């Protein structure tokens, strides 16, 4: 896996990164991909090349899901959580979460057919918006198997940066320079992005 230069990488992990590794009923390919990611990332952590972050929202999701899980799976998740460097507390607001969902809905309506990574793009749930915003605020690489819910994320960074890692394919989601520039010259999108920054800086 490659990140942003030689600096220590900060990975923020989505709920499925834990579930696909721990669930006995996970699809074989999903489980294999999760095992590969954890093997690689823990080696990076041991060599002090990476740190692992988890937002409070993912902790909540895992807690809710735990009531339908067997004891062995709950134990496996607990063991994975021991590797987390930092648990990030809540800081988002309903207005921020709505703004992110609005931005994703706009990109989906205007650009979905032009961007391969966004062919199945969704504007995501409120929970997804919290996870995305937390990853952005803490300058993280967001790791998820649900790319469609987080396809907006790479557009919040300079186009050359690798910021959205697909757990299943083990590669970064990229947007072509021409499409990236088109979106960032779209006055509606740039206005929405400015509104989001204004909400964060209040």
N, C-alpha and C positions, 0 to 999 in steps of 0.2 A: 504494500500500500504506500502511496506517496501522498504527501500533504502539501504544506506551504513552505518550501525551502528546507533549511536545516533546523529551524526552530522547533521547540517542543510542541507537538500537536495536542490540541485539546479536542477530544471526541465527546459529543453529547449523545447519549444512547436513548433511542426510542424504546417503547415497551416491547415490541416484537423482537428486539435484539436479545432480550432475556427469555421470552417465551419460546422462540424457535430453538434455542439451545437446551432448554429444560424440559420441554413437553415431549412425552413419549408418543403422542399422537400427531406430532408435527409431520408435514410432508417430508419425505426422505431428503429431497434436494434442499428444502429450507433448513432442515436440521444440519445437513452437511455444510451449508454455507455459513450458518451461525457458528458451528464448531471451528471452521477455518478462521472466521473473523476473531473469535475469542483467543484462539491459539496465537495468531499474529499480533493482536493488540496487547495481550499480556506480555509477550516478549518485548514489545516496544516499551511498555511500562517498566519492566525490569531493567531495561537499558536506559531508563530515564529519557526516552524519546517521546513519550506521550503521557497524558493524564486523562482520566475518565471522569466525566461529569454526568450527573443525572438530575433532571429537574424534579421538583416536588410533585408536579403533575404526573410524572411517570410512576413515582412511588405510590401515588393515590390509585392509579390505574391497576398496578400490580396488586395492591391491597384488595381492591374490589374483585379482581379476577381470582384471587386466592381462594375465595369461598367455593369455587367450583373445581378446584384442583385437588389432586391427590397429595398425600403427605410427601412423597418422594419429590414431586415437582416443586412443591413449596420449599423443600430443603435445598434443591438445586438452585432455585432463584435466590434464596438467602445467601448461598455460597458465592454466587456471582456478584451480589451486591457488596460483598466484602472487598471487592476489588475497586470499588468506586472511590475516587480521590476526593471529590467534592459533591455534596448534595446542595442544589441551588434552591433557595427559598422562593416563594411567590413574590413577584413584583409587578406583574402585568395588571392592567385594568380592563373592564369590559369594553371601553372605547378603543383601546389598543387592539384587543382581540378582534373586534368587529372590523377595524380598519384593515388588518391583515387579511381577513376573509373577503372583504370587499375588493382588495387589490388582486387576490387570487381569482375571484370571480370575473373581474374585468379582463385579466390576462387570458383566462380560459375562453371567454367569449370572443376576444379579438385575435388571439394568436395561437390558439390550440393546434390548429391544423398545420401551422408553419414550424412547429417545434416538436421533434420526435419524442423528446422526454416528456412532453405535455399532452400527448395524444389522448391519454385517459385522465388528464388533470382534473382534480376536484378542488373546491375551495376549502375543504376540510372542516372538521368540527371545531368547537370552541377549545376543546382539549388540545387538538393539533395546533391551533393558533398559539396557545400558551407555550407549547414545546418549541415551536418555531421561533417565537419571540425571545424565549430564554436562550436558545442557541445563538441567536443573532446578538443579543446584548452581551453575552460572554465570549463572543468571537470564536465560536466552536465549529468544528466539522460535525454536521448532523448525520448520524448513522441510522438508517431505517430501511425496512423492507417495503414500506408504503410510499413509494416515490410520488405517486399521483397526488397525495395529500400535502406534499412539501415542495412541489415543483417551483413554487415562487422563490424559494430560499436562495438559489444561486444568483437571482436578479438583485439581491440586496447587497451584493459584494462586487468589487471590480471583476470584470469578465474573465481575467486570467486565473483567478483563484479557484481552487478545488474545495468546495464546501459542502456538497451533498453526496454522501457515500451510499451507494446501493448495496445493502447487506447481501442480497441474493446473487448479484453478479460480481461483487467485489470491485466495482469501478465507480468513478465519479461521474455524476451527471453534468454534462456540459451543454452550453447553448452556443450556437454558431455566432461568431463576432458580428455578422451582419444583422441577425435577428436581435441580438443583445442591444446593438446600437439603435436599431429601429425602436425597440421598446423604451430605451432610455432617452429617446428624443420625442417620445409620445407625451404631449403636454398633460394628458389626463393621468397617465401613470406617474409622471414626475410630480404632479400636483398631489396625488395620493401619497407618494413616498414622503413628500415634504410634510404633509399632514401627520403622517405616522411619526416622523422625527419630532414634530412639534408636540405631539402627545407625550412622547417619551421624555422630552426635555422640560416639561412643565414643572 
